[in-house]
Every structure is written in structure tokens, then in C-alpha cells.
Amino acid sequence: MSYLKKIKARAFKGRSFEHSLGPVTLIHGGNFLGKTAVADAVRIALLGYSPRHGQQPGKTWGFAGLPEGTAQMWIEAELSEGQLLTHEFQMSKGRPVYNCSPPDGFPLVPPVLLDVQEFLRLSGPAKVRFIFNQIDLEAMGFSTEKVTARIKADVKLDKPDEISETILGQIIDDVENLAAERDEFKRTHQDWIAALTARIKEQKQNAEAVAADMEGTIQGMTQLRAQEGLAASADPAKDIEVARKQLQDAIVHRESLQQKFREYHARSTRRDNLKRALIGLSDFSEQIAEMEKQHAEQVKKLQGHKSDVARLLAEQTKANADASNSDRAAKEREAAAKELILTLQADLKLDACPFCQSKGKGWKAALKKSVKERFNQLQKEKKEWMEKAEAANQISKRIGPELVKAMQIDNEIDAIRTHNFTLGRAITDKRKKTEDFKVLSAGLKELEDIGSPIPAEDIEAAGQKVREAQTAVALLEDSERQRVAAMQDLKRAEQARQQHAEKKTEIEVCKLALKALASLQAEMMDAGFDGFMEKVNLFCDGIMPGKLVYRDGEIGYFAGASFVNLDFFSGTEELLAFAGLSVALAQDAKIKLVILDELGRVHRRTKKLVLERMTFLVSRGVIHQALLLDVEPGNVAGVHTIEII
């Protein structure tokens, strides 16, 4: 027996949780703490969505209560055998996307197990079909062979004959053929009997209609014999052929007028459309030629231009750099000369030569001579660098006006290039307009003479002739049909008595077969619903005021002589009845799980009975697992308890 062993969730209704579950689990805690969140997570884990909200991922995404910065909701359930059910919902490009890794056979439960409203919303007949889908009537003895034997036994005429046996054989064939369809398309026994009943009713109605028609034929036999001498044309076929030829000629004439009428109006409409389309268009050939000439001249000028700006700018930049470097070198020599004089003055104040430490009289004169030579050399170099700087500045000044003029020329060329581009687009536009003008003008010239419209009265007159010819043909054909029918009816009337007797036999056989099927269907209903309600009452017996029964399409119980249906159940009664219904309607579920999420409104004494009943049903294998939600803890052996804080 399989059940949910563990349920985990992240970012689900604003919570993340992990709970171990038992075969019977009671989740208790105060309001607004997340008990229902656990139940909703279980539903989604088993089915992939919440049945009360729909299958679209966007609906299930409504359960997401996400911490800031996240966009993912995740649910995982572990089965008792160790299998994992993982469901992930996340936002991708503004839309919720659902991913899951289900085991084989997923979903594990039908939606009705988790939301009995899937059943209660159905119509009465649909509810019956839904219930019968859960019932194995074959195992209850309602086999194809039993139905066949029952019909053979119940369909007995006072005077059976070959005809009655043939009709009965056809009905038995229908029983077996529809049974084969039932098995092939997985239909219920109830659908099978209903289809069989409908087919036999249709056969009976057809037989009744034929029998009634035969009675009319028999009664009119004398009148038909009196009409055997009906007057007729010497050659009715030739009369009809002539009338049809006249009708065809009238139709051809009318259609010719209608076609001419349509063609005139089509040409007129086309001419008006062309006139409107020509508004604003003209032949711009002369303007295009002048514009193309101007365009070509400007292209030639653009192709012949070579800019000097880059070259002049490079030369000026080099001259400025040379002037700056020369000026800096001259200043460096001037500073070095000043530093040399200051150093000499300081050295002359010393008692000995700063280089050789000599104290003789000649060291100062020698030092002065050496410094003077170096000073003169620096002055010479300074003059040379100043001359280079002046020469470079002169080159820069000379290039300045040339550069300004070259830039002006480039600007003029850019203006010409822009104008030439605009001119090219204007030429293209003028060419298109000229081409459109020529095409439209040619089309309009073809429509200069569209003729005169066909008068409406001519068309109406042609239509009247067609109607008159149709009436003439219809009268001739009807007269001939009546004559031929009268002759044929005389022949059929002789056969009517025998057919009438056969159809009466068929009607009687169908009545007996329908009676047998009605009896069988009633037995199926009683047997099927008794077994179905027994499963439901396993949840309710001893707890609810009365035993649940199915009556006239309604489920309820008798309180004395009064029948109380589901619409008038108390909260506790509805809770138990819905649980029983959901399990009885989901017999093919791999996990038969009951969720009771409003146990807090149940009286304590009744609540204890409910908990004990759930443990009993699990022990007997009626259900695999029960999940109950309450505001306070229970005290029943075998119940796994989880407190939500």
C-alpha cells in the first residue's frame, strides 16, 4: 500500500516547510499558520496542480509567496516506496513555467479524489455515468451472456413464427455488437444498455411508422383503383422536355443580362478607382532629366575632390611640436648658463680649487676661463634653438590659412554630398510616380468606353420569364409524378397487407425486448448504486444521522420520512460525505488519500470518531492515507501528529 511519506515545499504561500507524514496524520495549530498550505502542497504533489484552481501554471503560480529577489516555487513529495515527486514553478520571461520529474503512471490520482466538486458539478445523467465508470457490473453478474439469455427468455410471443425469430435474432446481434463496442471503447454497462435501448426504440418507432404508412396504403386502395384511368398527355415526356428547354433558354438569357450588368459595374468601379489613384501623379520625365544632369555633375565634383585637411593638419601639428621642443631646449640652455655663473661665483669664494684642491694663485683664473668657454657654448646653442623655434612658428603660421581654406572646401563638399543624396531620393520618387502615372493612365485609357448599363427592368423581366418557365416545368413534372405514383401505389398496395403484419410482429418483439432491458437496467442501477453507496457509507456509518442513499439523482439520507440531500448537509455531514464520495469515485487512484481540512468546526466527540474511522479505513485498505487539519491536537492511537507553530 503506497502513501506519501514526506512533503517539502519552498516559497509556497510565503512559507518553506518539510513534514514527515504517516498513514493517518493530524496537522494542528492556530489559524493563519500554514496548515492549509501543507494540504494544498499535497494536492499539487499528487496531481501537478490544484483541482480547485485549474491546470494552467499561471493558476498554480498564485500559490507562490516569494521572498524578495527569488522567482521559483518548489514542491517535493516522497512516497513510501522511496519514489520522489518534484514540481518546480518559476518565472521565465514574465510567464510562469512548470517543470516536474514524475514517476511512471503520473498523475497518481484522478482530480475527483482531491476535489469532489469535479463530480458534483455534473448533470444528473453525467453523474450516473461517472459512478458507473467506477462499478464492475461484469463482476456483479451482468455479462453479455446474461443479458442475451434474459432477452431470449422474456421475448415470447403467443404465436411465434419465422418473422419473430428473425427479428429477435437481429436484436441479439445488436446486443453482442454493442457489447464489443463497449469493450473496445471502455464504455460502461449503463452506456451499453442505454445504447441498446435507444437502438431498439428507434427500430420500434421505424416499424410503427411503416405500419401506419401501410394502413394508409391499404385504406386508399379503392381510391387508387378509381384513378387508374387518369387522363394524361399523349407524350408527357416530350412535353416536359420542351418545357425544360424553354426554361434553360430563359435562364441563359437572364444570366447573360446579369453578367453584362456585373461587368459594366466592375469596369465603372475600376475606372473611378483609377481616377482617384491618378490624383497627385504626373509625367515627371523632364524634371527627372534635369535632376539627373545636376546629380551627375555633383557626382563628378565629389569624385574629383581630394581633401588637404589631414595633410595640412599633420604638418601644422609637427611644426607646433618642433617650435615647442626648440623653445624648451633654448630655455634649458639659458637656465644652465645662469646656474654656471652662480656656481662660479660660489667657487671663487673658496680657499682652494673645488676640483683639484690646489691653493695656488692660478686656479681661479683657470676656473674662470673654463666656465667662460662653457657659458659661450650654452649661449650659442640657445641662439640656435631659438632660431629653430622661430622657423617652426613661421611654418605653422603659414599653414593656418591654408588649413582653414581646406576645411571650408571640405564643408562645401559635404553639403554637396548631402544635397546629392537628397536629390537621388527625389529622382527615385519621381521615377516611381511617373511609372505609376503611365500604368494608371494606360489602364484608364482602356476604360474610356465602357458602354451603357443594363436597365434593371430588363433583368427583372428576364427573371420573371425564368419563374414562369420554372412553374410550367414544375406543373408538368408534378402531374407526371402523380400519374406514375398512382400506378406504383396500386402495385405497392398489394404488398402492404403482408408488410403491415410483419411490422406489427416487429413492434411486439421490440416492446418485449424493451421491457426486458428496462428490468435489467433497473437491476443494474440498484446493484451498482448499492455497492457504490456501501463504499461511501464506510466513512459515514455511526457518525452521520442516517445511512447515505442515492435517490432520483440525489445523494442524501432519510431523517424520518424526510429526505435530506447534499445541499442541506451540515458542515460535518458534508465533510464526511465528500470524503466518502471522492474515494468511491476514484477507485483507480494509485494513492487513495483523504484530506479533511476543516476539522476545527467538528464537535470534539465527533472529531474523535472521525479520527478513529480514518485509522480503521486505513487498516482495512479502504484508503491508503488520511490528512486531517485542526486547530487543536487529537488523542487517538495510531494518528501521527504535526504541530504548526
N, C-alpha and C positions, 0 to 999 in steps of 0.2 A: 504494500500500500504506500503510495507516494504522497508526500506533503511538503510544504515549504518549511525548511529548517532555519533559514536566516533571511532577513530583509535588510538591505542597506540603501541609503539614499544620500545624495549630496545636492545642496541648493534646491531642495524640494519644499515648496510652500514656506520658504525662508528658513528651512532647517536642514541640518545634516544629521543622520542618525544611523544606528546599527542595532538590530534586535534579533535575538535568537527566539524562535517560535517552537511551540510544541504542538501535538495533535489538537489539544484544546488550549487556547491562550486567551487570558483576560488582560487587556490593557486598561489601566485605570489611572486617573489623575484629574486635576481640576479642568475647568473649561479653558479653551484657547491655549492649551499647552501642546497640541500636536497629535492627539490620539487619532483623529480622523485622517491626518496626513499619512500615518502608517497604513491605515486601511486603503487609502487611495493609491499609495505606492504598491501595495499588494495587488490591487486590481490591474494596474498598469504592467506590473511584472508578469502576471499570468496571461494578459491579453494583448499587451503592446499599446494600449490606450485605455482611457476611462470610458466605459459604455454609456455613462450618463452625459458625456460631453462630445462624443463623436471621434472618428478615426483620424481626422486631419491633425498633422503635427502641430499646427498653429493652435488648435484647441488644447492639446496636452501641454503645450508650452505655457499656457495660462497658469499651470501649477508652479512654474519656476519663480522662486523668491531668491533673487541672486544677490550675493554680496557685491559691493561696488567694484567694477573692473573685471568681472567674470561674465561669461556668456555661455554657460554649459550647465545642464541639469542631468543627473546620472542616477540610475536605479539598478540595483543588482539583487537577485534572489538566488539562494542556494537551495536545491532540492535535497530531500532526504537521501537520495542515491548519490549525491555529490555533484550533480549537474548544475551549471550556472546559467542564469538568465540575465543578460546585461542589456540595458536600454540607455541610450545616450541621446539627448536632445541638445542641440547647440544652434546659435545664430550664425548664419553664413550669408553674407551679402544682404543683410537685412531681413532674411527669411529663416524660420526655424527648420532645421533638418534633423531627421530621425535616423539613427543607426542602431542596430541591435545584432547580437550574436546568439540566436535562439537554438535550442536543441531540435532534433528531429520531431516532427509532429506538432510544432508550434503554430497557432496558439494552443495552450494546454486545456483551455476551457471555452465553451461557447459563451457569447455575451450574456445570454439569459441567466446563466448561473450567477453572475455578478450584478445584474440589474433585471429584475423580474418584469420591469415595465416593457421590456422587449416583447413580452407575451401579452401583458395587459392592454397594450395599445392596439392590439389586433382586433379585427371584427369577430363576431361570433363564429362564422364558418372557418375563418382563418385560425381561430383558437382551437377549434376541433381538429383541424389538420395538423396543427403544431403538436397537440397532445398525442394524436395517433402516430406521429412520427417517432414517439418515444415508446410505443407499445408493440410488442411482438405478438400479433394476433395469430401468426402461423403457429407459434408455440402454444397458443391457447386453444388450438384445435380448428381454427377457421382456415383450413387449407383449401387449395383449388379443388381437390378431390371431394372434400366435404360439401362445398358449395354446389358442385356438379351433381353429386348424389342427391342433395336436398332439392334441387330444381327438378330433377327427374322424378323424385318421389311425389312432389307437390303438384306437378303439372299432369293431371289425369283428367281426360275428357270422358263424358258419358259414353260417347261413341267414337273412339279413336279410329283414325284411318291413316292412309299413306301421307296425306297432306299434313295432318297434325304432327306426325312423326318427323316429317322433313323440316317443318318449322322449328320443332323442339331441337332437332339436331343442329340447326343454324344457331340457335341461342346458346347451346352447349359449346359450339365452336367459338362464339363471341366470348364466352366465359374464359376459355383457355387462351385465346389470343390476347385478350386484355390482361390476363394474368401474366403472360410472357412480357408484355409491355411494362407491367407493374414491376417485375423483377429487373428488367433491363434498365429502367429509368429511376429505380429506387423510390417508387411511389408507395403510399400507404394502402392497407387493405380497404380503408374507408374510401380513398380515392378510386380504388378498383371497383368497389360495389357501386359507388356513385356514377362512374363512367358506364358501367354495365346497365344500371337502371336507366340512365339517360338514353343509351342506345336502344333499349327495349321500348322505352316510352316513344322514342322517335319512330320506331318500327310500328308500334301500335297506332300512333297518330297517322302515319302514312297509310296504314291499312284502313283506318276509319275514313280517311279522305277518299281513298279509292272506292271503298264500299258505298259511300254516299254518292260518289260520281256514277257508280254502276246503277244505283237506284234511280237516279235521274235519267240515265240512258234507257233503262227498262220502261219507265213511265212515259218517255217521249217516243217510244217505238211506233205507236199508232199514228202520231202526228207526222213522223218522218215518212211513213209509208204513204200518207196522203200527199206528201210533197214530191213523190218520185217523178211526177210529171212537170216539174218546174220548167218554165219557159227559159230558153237560153238562145243566144245568138247562133247563127248557122256556123260561124267560125270565131269563137270568143278569143282564141289565141292570137288571130290576126288583128282583131280589134284592139287588143291590149298592146301588140307590137307597134301599131300605127300611133296609138296614144303616147306610148313611151318615146317614139321618135320625135313627135311634136314637142314633148316635154324636154327632150335633150336639146333640140334646136332652140327652144326658149331659154334654157339655162345657158347655152353657149352665147346667145345674143346678150343676155343680161351680164354675164361675166366679162364679155368684150367691152361693154359700156363702163362697167366698174373699173376694169383695168385701165382704160383710157382716162377715166376720171382720176385714178390714183397717180398715173404717170404725169398728168398735167399739173396736179398739185405738188408732186415731188419736184418737177422742173421749176415751178414757180417759187417754191421754198428755197431751192438751190440757188436760183438767180438772186433772190433777196439776200441770202447769206453772203453771196459773193460781193454784192454791192456794199454791204456793211463792212466786209473784210477789206475792201479797197480804200476805205476812208483813211487818210493819212499816208497812203502809199503813192509813189510816182516813179517815173523813169529817171534815175539819177546818174545816167551814164556820163553826161558831160561833166557834172561835178566830180564824179569818180576819176575821170581822166585828168582833170586839173589837180585834184588832190594827189593822185599817183605821181604826177610830174613833180609836184612840190616834195613829196615823200622821197622820191629818187634823188633829188638834188640834195636834200638834207642827209640822206644816207651816204652820198658821195663825200659830203663835207665831213661827216663823222669818221668815215674810213680814212680820210687824208690827214686827220689831226693826230699829232703826236705830242703829248704833254712834256713840257720842260720843267715843271714844278719840282719833281723829285730830284732831278739833277742839280738845279739851282739851290734847292733847299740843302742838299748834301754838301755842295761847295761852300755855301754860306756857313753851315754848321762847322765845317772843317776850318774855315778862315777864323771864325769866332774862337774856336778851340785853340788855334795857333796863336792868336792875339793874346788870349788869356794865359797860355803857357809861357809865352815870351815875356809878358808883363810880370808874371810871377818870378821868372828867372832873373829879370833885371832888379826886382826888389830884393831878391835873395842876395845878389852881389852887393847892392848898396848896404844892406844890413851887415854883411860880412866885413865890408870896409870900415864901417863905424866901429864894429867890435874889435877890429885890428888896431885902430888908433887908440881906443880905450885900453886895450891890453898893453900897448907900447908905453903909454903914459904911466901905467901902473908898474911896469917892469923897470923903467928908468929910475924910479924912486928906490929901487932895491940897491944893496951894497955890493952885490955880486951878480954875475950873469945867471939868469934863471935856467939856462940850458947847460953851460959848462962849469958854472960856479967860479968863473975867473973874476978876480978883483982888480985886474989891470985897467989902465986908462983907456984902452982901445975897445973894450967890449960894448960900450954904449953906442959908439959911432958905427960899429959893425951891425949892431942890432937895428939902429935907425935905417941903415942902408937896406938891410934885408926886408924890413917892414915896408919901406917906400916902394921897393920893387913889387912886392905882393899887392900893395894898395893900387899901384898904377895898373897892374894886370886886372884887378877887380873892376876898376873904372872902365877899362877898355871893354871888358866882357859886358858890363852893364849897358854901355852905349850900343854895343852890337845887338843885344836882346831888345833894347828899346826901339831900335831901327826895325827889327823883325816884327815887333808888335804893331808898329805904325803901318808897316806894309800890309800885314794881315787885316788891320782895321780898314784900310783903304779898299782891299778886295771885298770885304763884307759890305761896305757902303755901296760899292759899285754893283754888287749882286742884288741888293734890296729892291730897287725899282724894277729890275728885270723879273724878279720873283713875283712882285705884285702884279705886273702885267701878265705873266704866265698864268697866275691864279685867276685873273679876270677872264682870260681866254678859256680856261677850263670851265669856269662857271657858265660862260656863254655856250660852250659845247654841251654841258649838262642840260641847260634849258632847251637847246635844240633837240637833244635825245628824248627828253620828256615830251616835248611837243610832237616829235616824230612818232612816239608810241601812241599818243592820243590820236594822232592823225591816222595811224594804221587801223586802230579800232573803229574810227569813224568810217574809214573806207570799207571795212568788213561789214559794218552795219548797213551802209548804203547799198552794198552789193546784194545783201540779203533782201532788203526792201525792194530793190529793183527786180530781183529774181521773182519774189512773191508777186509783185505788181504784174509782171509779164505772164506768170502762170494764171493768176486770177483773171486777168484781162482776157486771156485766150479762152478760159472757161466761160466767162460772161458772154464773149462773142458767139460761142456755140449756142447760147441760150437766148439769142436776140429774138428768135421767132419760136415761141412755144405753143402756138396755136390758140384755139378758143376752148374754154371749159365745157364739159358735157353738161347740159341742163339737168337739174335734179329731177324734173318731171319725166324726162326720157328714161332715166334709171328706174323711177317708180313704176312707170308704165310697163317696162320690161319685167320688173318684179311681179307685177300683177298678172302678166301673161304666164309666168312660171307657176304662180299659185293656182291659176285656173287649170293649167295643164296637169299639175300635181293632183288636183281634185278629180279631174276626169280619169286619170290613171287609177287613183285610189278606188273610185266607184266601180270601175270595170274589174279591177283585181278583187275587190271585196265581193262583188256579185259572183265571180267565178269561184272564189274560195267557198262561198256559201253553198253553191251548187255541188262542188266536189265534196265538201264536208258532209252535206246531206247524204250523198251516195255512200261515203265511207262510214258514216254513223249507222246507216242501215245494216252494214256488214258487222260493225262492232257490237251493235245491239244484240246480235245473236250470241255473241261471246260473253255478254255482260252477266247473264244469269250464273254461268259457271264461275266467273271471276268473283262475283258477289259472294257466292257461297264459300269460296276459298278464303277471301279476306275476312269473313265472319269467323271462320275457324282460326285464322291467324290472330285476330283480335282476342279471341277467347284464350288461346295459348299464351299470348303476351300478358293478359290480365293475371292469369295464374302464376306466370313467372315473376311478375312484378310483386305480387302478393308474397311469394316465397322470398324474394330479395328483401322486401320491407321487413319481413320477420327476421331474416338473417342480420340485417343492418341493425335492428333494434337489439338483437342479442350481442352483436359486436360492441355497440355503444355501452350496453350495460356491463359487459365483461371488461371492456377496455377501461372505462372510466372508474369502475370499481377498483381495478388493480392500480390505476393511476392515483386515485384518492387515498388508497391504503398507504402509499409512499408519503403523500402529503401529511396524513394523519399521524405518521410516526413522530412528527415534530410537535403536534398539537394535542394529541390524546392526553387527557388527565390534566391539561393546563388550561385549555380554552373551554368555554361554557358548553359547547356541543361538538359533535363529530362533523368534520367538514364533508360536504357532498357537492356534487355537480348537478345543477338543475336548470334546464332551459337556457343553457349557455352561460350560466352564472355559477360562481363558486361561493359557498356560504355555509351556514349551519342553521338548524331549527332551534328557536327559543320558544318552546311550547308549540303553538300552531303557526307562529310567525317565522318567516324565512329571512335571515339577516345576511345580505350579500357583502362582498368586499368593500363596497363604497361606504358602509356604515360600521366597519370594524373599528374597535378601539386601537390605540397605538400598539399595545402589547399583542392583540389579536393579529393585527396587520403584520407586525414584526415576525411572528412565528409562521403565519400562513405564507408570507412571501418567501421565507427561508425554505419551507417545505416545497412550495411550488418551484422555486428556482432549481432545487436539487432534482425533483421529479422530472422537470423539463430538460435536464442536462445529464441524462444517463450516460451519454458517450464522453463526458468530460474525463480527462486523464487524472485530474485532481478535483475531487468533489469537495469544494471549500465553501463554508457558510460564513458570511460576515454580518454580525449583528452590531450595528454602530450606534444604536440609540437605546442601549440597555438602561441608561440612567433614569428613564421615565417608567421603568417597570418596578412594581412593588417588590420589597426585599424578599418576601416569602416566594413570590412567583419567580423572582430572579434566581433563587436557589434551585427551583425546579428546572428552569431553563438551562442552567449550567450543568445540572445532573443529566438532563436529557441530551445535551451535546456530548458529554463524555460517554453516555450509553450508545448513542448513534455511531460514534467513532469506534467504540469497542465492537459493535456489531458489523462494521464495514459499510453501513448505510452512507456515511460521509467519511472523508479522509481527514478533514481538518475543520476546526471552527475557530474563528477570530471574533472576540467579543470586546466591545468598548464600553466602559462605565466610568463614572466619576469616583467610585469607591471600590475598594478591593472586595473580592468574593472569598468564600470559605468553603470550597468544595474540593474533595480529594481528586487528584489527577488533573487539576487545572494549573497550567503554567501561568504565572502572574508576572506582568511587567508594569512597573510604576513609571509614569511620565511626570517628570518634575519640571 
